[in-house]
Amino acid sequence: MSGQNIERYEHVPVTAEDLDWAELITLDLSLYDQPGGKQELVKQLDHAVRNVGFFYVKNFNISQEEVDRQFALGREFYNLPLEEKLKFHNARDLESGEYNGYRPAGHRILGNGIKDNVQVYNIPKFDGFHARKQPKVLQDHIQEIETFSRKCHEEVVLKLLRLFAILLELPSEDQLVRLHQYDARGEDHLRYMHYAARPAEENKLVGDLYSPGHTDLGTVTLLFRQPVCALQILNNEGNWKWVKPQDGTITINTCDALTALTGGLIKSSIHRVHAPPQDQAHIDRLGVLYFARPNNDVVLDPIQNSPLLNRLGLTTNAFTELGQHLTTEQWVKVRQTQQQRPRTEAKISPDGKYVYPKKDLEILPGLHATVHN
């Protein structure tokens, strides 16, 4: 299949409903190379990452055409027959923490007999350590996919890492960059994600949620703008707010590994996926995301040479308090294994609170995942 005969991706209209929107800052990355620009961006970033863990970026040097091509490739993959997609699925690998490739919908029962409605296809970064067969529709465009993956890293992730380094008052702006080298062994990946619309009566049985409240396990997650509203964040007042699709932006959330490296200073954002509003409830939701993580050999102890962390006394984290000094590779393995292994379906209250047996949430002895209700 040539690039010319993939049909253009058309985004559906945004919701007309007046939802309870989150108030998020937008970082204009065109300021990044201007005199004093990084310092201005850090001022904006400071409150967002300490309190919410979510923000937008704009002017990130990836065109809308490039983004829409990834949506089109994701659409083409999910349009394949299930038996073709299942050639790239391995349940045993998934349950042992290997998450690249395809995960079909219905992998687990959420609760009240309702299965999950999400399909996932993960493409690992092109660092030379993750050789794997791809479906033809993607393999035919693999150079384009690699270019997009690398641009996510170079144009967005690395710039944010330098801003975080300035915030932490590190001696070098590149200290965090050196922990996130694209061509070193790591677990970064591009994801095409598909949520199938569900009948209202089924949604009601699972608290009107596609995915309950959680955090991501890496450094930052990039969610490219798509108009089917579903993402909600838990703000620092403890209220769930809808994240509004903003033209020409990427929604960024900070994640567990960055929280660990900063002794809890940078918040790992709590978010969930809600059933879309009424005027979009019938529409399937396709997402394009990029997950950035520290390189596999990085030990996720709090950074020792940050004057800011030392002044604030942020010298431990959830791992070190258990006597653990996990590398990224170890953390990803245990967390993904906990997430993907078979577990008892949740007990779901009428107001949408999910309760799982404690054993299903254990990541390590003494460390459990949290379902944020």
N, C-alpha and C positions, 0 to 999 in steps of 0.2 A: 504493500500500500504506500503510495507516494504521499508526500506532505500536501500536495495540491488537492487531493480528493478526500481529505477529512473536512467534513462540513463545519463551518464556523460555529462557535458556541454562542448561543443567545441567552443572556441572563433574563430571568423572569422579572416582572415588576416587583418593586418593594411593597411591603405591607402598607395599607392605608390606615391601619389602626394606630391610635395614639397610646403607645406602650410606656411603661415606667422605665425610661431609658437611663443607663448609667452615664455619669458625667466623667468622661475620660479625656486626658490631654492628648494632643497630637504633636509629635515631634517632627519638625520639618528638617529632613536630612540634607536639604540644600544648604543649610547653615553650617554643616559639618566642616567644610574646608574654608569657611570664611574666617577672618580674624575675630577671635573671641567667640566663635560659633559653638565650639564644643562646650565651653564653660556655660553658655546660655542654655544649651540643651541639657546639661547636667542639672542645672537649677530646676528645669521643668520635670526632669526625670526623677529627682530625689523624692518628692512626695508620692509620686505614682508607685514607685517600686517598694517603698517602705509601708504603704498603706493598702494598696489595692493589688498591685502586681499585674495590672493591665494598662495598655496605652496603645495609641495608633502611631504609625509612622507614615509619612508621605514624601514624595520626591526621592524615591529610593533607586532610581536608575534601572528599573525593570519595567518595560512598557506594558500597557494594558493588552496589547496584542500578544506579547509573550505569555502573560498570565492566562489569557483566554485560550491559547493553544494548549496549556496544561489542563484546563477544564475540558477542552474538547477531547484530549487523549484519555482523561479519566472517564468521560462519557462513553468513548468507544470501547474501553476495557469493560465497563459494567454492562454494555450492550451485548457482550459475548454470551453464548450459551453457558449455563451453569457448569455443565460437564467440562467445558474448555477452561473456565476459571479454576475449577477444582484441581486441574493438573498442577497448579502453582500453590496448592494448600497441603500442609502436612500437620495433622493434628498433634502428633507426638512431638514434633519440633516446637510447636506453639506452646504446649504445656511444659516444655523444659526451658522456656525463656527465649526461643528463637522466633522473632516476630516479623521477619522480612517475608515478602511474598503475600499471599492471599489469605484472608480470613473471611469465611462466609457468614452471612446473617444466620441467626439462630444458634450460634455457638454456645450460648447459655440461656437458661430461663431466668428472667429478671425477677419474677414473682407472680403469684396468682395464675400460674400456667402460661404467662405471656413471655415469648422468647424475644431476645434482642432483635432489632431491625436494622443493624448496621453491618455493611460490608467494608472491609479495609484492604487496600493494597499498598504495601510499603516497598519503596525502592531505596536500598541503602546508598549512601554516598559513594562516589566513584574514587575510592582511595586505594584500589588494587587489592583489597583484602576480602571483598564480598562478591566474588564471581558467582553468578547464578543465572539460570536460564530465565528469559523474559518472554511473555506472550508476543506473538509476531507483531501485533498492532503497536506494541510499545518498542520492541526491538528495532523495528523499521525506523523509529524516531529516537533511538537511544542517544545519539549525539546531541540532539536538541534538548533532551531531558537532562543530560549531564550538564550542558551549558546553563540551563535554568537552575539546577541544583547548586552549581558553583556560584552563580550570581546571588542566590539567596544567602550563601555564606559570606561572600566577599562584599556585597553591597549593603547588607543589612546586619548580619550577625557580628562581623568583625568591628563594624562601626559602633554597635551597641556595647561590645566588650570594652572598647577603648573608653567609652563614656562611663561604664561601670568602674573602670580602673581609676579614672579621675575622681569619681564620687568616693571611692575607697582611699584616695590619696596615696595610691601605690607609686613607688619610685619610677616605674616605667608604664607608659600607656599601653605597652604591648605585653604586659605580664599575663593577662588573661588570654590574649590572642595566642600566646605560645602554648597555652593549655588546650587550644581549640584549633589545631592545624588540620586543614581539610585533607591533606594527603597522608596524615598519620592514621593509624588504626583507630577507628572510633565507630560509634553507633548512630550517627546522624542519619536521617532519612527523609525522603520526600514521600508524601502520602496522598493518595486519592481515596476519599472517604464518601460513602454513599449511605444515606439514611432513607429508607422507604417510608412513605406516608402510611399511617395506620388509622384504622377506623376510630372514631371518638370513643366508642365504648371500650375498646382495647386500651387506648391511652388512659382512660379513667382508672383502669385496674392497676396501672403502674404509676399513679400519681401524676399523669400527664407529662411524664419524663421519657426521653429517649436514653438518657444516661444520667445517673445521680451525681451529686456533687463530688468532685475529686480534684486532685492536683496532678500536673504532669511531672515526669521524673527527671527531666534533663536540665538544660540551662535556660533556653528560651524556646517558645513555640511561635511560628509565624503562621497566621491564618489569613489567607488571601480573601479579599472581599467577595462575598457571595450574598445574594439578597434574601434568601429564605431565612427569616429570623428564627432563631432557636437558642443561640448561645446566651447564657445568663451568668453573671458573676455575683459573688457574695461580697458586698462592700464592707468597709470597716465598722459600719453600724449594725452589721448582721442581717442586712436586707438583700434579697435577690433582685438584681436589676438586669434588664435586657441590654444587650450590646447591639448598637445600631450600625447597620452596614453603611460605611462612609465611602463615597466615591474616591478612587485613587489612593486608597490606604491599604496597609496591612495591619491587622490586629495582632499585637504582641502580648504574650503572657510570660511571666518569669516563673521558674520551675524549681523542683526540689534540689537538684545538684547545686544550683546557684545559691539557694538558701543555705545549704550545708557549707559551701565555701565561704559564705559571709556571716556565719555564726547566727543566722536568723535575721540579719539586717534587711536583706532583700526578701520580700515576701514571696512564697510560692502561691500563686493565685489560685483561689478556689472557684471552680466554675462547673456548670452542668449544661446539658442539652435538653431543652424543654420542647414539647410538641409545639409546632409553629402556631401563630395566631390564626383565627378563624379563616381569614381570606387567603391563607397560604397552606392550610391544613391538608389539602389534597395533593400538594406538590412534593415530590422527592427532593431531597437536599444533597447536593454534591459539593464536597469540599476539597480544596487543595491546600495542603499544609506542609511546612518544613519544620522538623524537630532537630534542634541543635543540642549537642551534648559535649562535655569535656572529652578529650581523648581517653582511650581505655585505660592507660596507665596512670592517670591523674588520681591522686589520693584525695578523697573528699573531706579532708580536715579543714577547719577554718584557716583562712589565709593569715599567716603570722606577721607579715610585714606591712599590714595596713594600719597606719596611725589612727584612723577613724575607728576601726574595730577594737583596737587596743584601748583607746580612750573610753569606749563604751563598755568594755569588759566582755565583748562578744568573742570568746576564745574557745567555746565548746559548741557542739551541735548534737542532734539526736543520735548520731552514730558514736561519736567519741564518748558520750556519757554512758554508753554501754560497753566501753572498752574496745569498740570496733574502729578500724581505720580502713574503710572500704575504698577500693579503686572504683572508677566509673564502671569498668567491666563487671566487677562483682555486684555493684549496686543494681545495674540494669538487669543482670541475670536473676537476682533474687526477687526484684520487684516485678519483672515481667512474668516470672514463674508464678508468683502469688496472684497476679492479675488474670492469667490465662488458664490456670489449672481448674479442673472441675470443682464446683462448689455448690452448696445447698442454695436453693433459690431464696431470695430475701423475703422476710415478712414486711409487707408494705401497708402502712396505715392509710386510712382514707385521706389524710392530708399530705400524703406523699413521702413519709419518712421510711427509709430503707434500713432494716436491721438484719445483719448477717451473723451467723455463729462466729464467735471470736476466733476459732481455729481457721476459718476461711480467710481471715484478715491478717494472719500472722505472716510477716515478711522474714523476720529473724526472731530468735528468742528474745522477748522483751520489746520488740518493735512491731507494731501493727499498723496496717493501713487504716485510714479514717474515711468513712463515708459521711460527707458533709450534708446534713439534712436541712 
